[in-house]
Amino acid sequence: MSKKKAFALRLDEATLNAVEKWAADEFRSVNGQIEWIIYEALKKRGREPKPREEE
């Protein structure tokens, strides 16, 4: 299982409200929705992370 790293993210209120609504519409947490948005953007541009080999 990959490790997750925590970091602070500052969003303006309108953007956060839009992400909260989108997440609720798709039955995801806000954190899960942001992860999904980032992953999809990376995939679209051919930059998704490569799977790490387990040691």
N, C-alpha and C positions, 0 to 999 in steps of 0.2 A: 504494500500500500504506500502511495506517495505521501510525503510529508507536506503539510500545509503550513504556510508562514503567515502570521498576522501582520497587518499594517493598517494605519489610519487612512481613511479616504474621506475627503471633504467634497460635498456636493451642495449645490444651491438647493433651496427648499423645493422649487418647482421640479427640478430633475429628480430629486429623491422621491417626491410624490408620484411622479410618472413611473419610476422603477417599482415602487411599492405596488401600484395598481397593476402593472404588467405582471409582476411576480404573483400577485393574488389570482389574476386571471389564469395563470398557468400552474397554479398550485405548487409554487416554489417559495422558498424563503427569499428575502431580499439578497442575502449573501449568495445563495444558489443562483439567483437570476443574474447577478453581476458576474459570477464565474462563467455562466453560460454565455452571456453577451461577449465577454472577452474571448472565450474559447472559439465561438463562432466567427468573430472578427479575425482572429489569428488563422483559423482554418480557411476562411474566404481568401486570405492573402497568401496562403501557402506557407505560413509560419507557425503552424501548430507544433507544440512540443513533441519531441520524439519520446516514445516509451523508454523508461530507464530500465536497464537490465538489473535484476536482483542479484545481490552478491551472495 
